[in-house]
Each structure stands twice: as C-alpha cells, then as structure tokens.
Amino acid sequence: MTTLVKAWIVLAALTLAAMGAGAIEGASVPVVVQVGIVLAVAGLKASTILRYFLGLRTASGGWRVLFALYLVVLCGAIFAIYAAGSALAVSGPMP
C-alpha cells in the first residue's frame, strides 16, 4: 500500500472522528469541548495534507515548523474566539 493511500485512510478516519465528536448530543460533553476536539482533528487533517499531498514532508525544517506553528495559532485563535463568544452569550448583554 502506498504512502498516499495510507494518508488518505488516516484522513478518512479523522473525518469520522470529527463527525462523531460533533454529533454528541446532550449535556454529557460541553459544546466547547466538542469544538476543541473538532478543531484539533481539523488541525491534524491539515497537517497530514500539508505533509503528504503538498510535499511539506521533504521541505526544510524551517518550513515545517512555520506551517505547524501557523496551524496551532489558527486553530487556537478560532477556539479562543468561539469560547469567548460562548461565554459572552451565556452571560448576556452588558448593561
């Protein structure tokens, strides 16, 4: 089995994991945790695509670190914005 086929299988499994995390209903898991899981899986998927399908695996170390940091900052910023919005929505409008 080639490397790209293995990467595709991993991407399909990560997609199923994100779908499962997003489909959890009820109060057993807070929505913020679900969003965090989905964003983490999305970051792993983006990293896999960058490495195996866009050739970052053979790039210099600086490029790999730069893109890894970019993904961490991007997913972290999205999560922080979502968490802040959720906290503001729960607390209600400011007087």
N, C-alpha and C positions, 0 to 999 in steps of 0.2 A: 504494500500500500504506500503510495507516495506521500510526501510531507504535506502537500496541499490538500489531499483528501483527508488526512488526519486533522489538519487545521479546520477544514470545513465541518467535520464531525464535531469537533470541540465547539465551534461557533453555533451549530445546531443545538448542542446540549446546553450551552449558555443561554440561548434564546428560550429554551424550555424552562430553564431555571428562573429567568426573569419573568416569564409568563406565570409560573407557579407562585412566585413571590408577590406579584401584582394581583393575583386572583384570590389571595387570602381574604376572607370576609369575617366580620365580627370584631370584637374588641380584644381578641387574644393577642394580636400583634398591632402596635400603634402604626398609623399610616406613615409617620415619619421614618420608622424603621423599614417599612416596605419600600419607601422611596430610596432610602440609603442602599438597600440591597439591590434594587433595580439599577441605580447609578453605578454601584460597584461592578455589577455584571456588565453594564454598558462599557465601562472603562476597560474591563478585561477583553471584551469583544473588540473594541477599538485598538487595543494594544496588539491583539492577535492579527487583526487585519493589517496593521502597520508593519508588523514583523514578517509575516509570511506572504502576504499578497502585494505589498508595496515595497518590499525589499529592504526594510529597515534592519533586518537581521544581519545583513552583510555591511551595513554602514558603519562609520566610525563611532567610537564610544560617545563622543560629544553629541551627535545627532540622536542616538538612542536615549541618552539622559535628557536631552532637551524635550523630546516628544513625550517621554514618561512624565516629566515634570508638568508639561502642558496638560496632559490628561488628568493628573492629580489635581492641579489647580482648577481646571474647568469643572470636573465633577464635584470638587469641594465647593466651588462657588455656586453651582446650581443647587447643591444640597443646602448650603447656608441660606440662600435666598428663599428656598422652599420652607425651611424650618422657621425663618424669620416671618414669612408670610403666614404660616400656620399659627405661630404664636400671636401675631397681631390679630388674626381673625378670631381666635379664641377669646382674647382679652377684650375685644370690642373696640369701637371707635374712641379716640381720645376726646375729652371734653374741650 
